[in-house]
Amino acid sequence: MFYVAFKSGLGSYHDHDGCDKIIAEIPSNNIPSKGDILEFGDKDNRENKEYLVMEVKRTFNHQNEKRKFGEWIYVYVINL
């Protein structure tokens, strides 16, 4: 699974707290690469839009006695 998001400060999205805006959660292990074009509909699948992948970020945490291993994949896009 990976998240598709607008990165604060990238393209036309800016959040004063620097928070990213997640626009989709994709249940796939086929992670796009920088330069790929993603096309998918809004939450009601009415209008398809295209997005250009600008960055892929993978975040991990180590497993220890207080938490399990974690992995988060963010695919940052801009509107086309």
Disulfide bonds with the S-S distance in Angstrom:
none
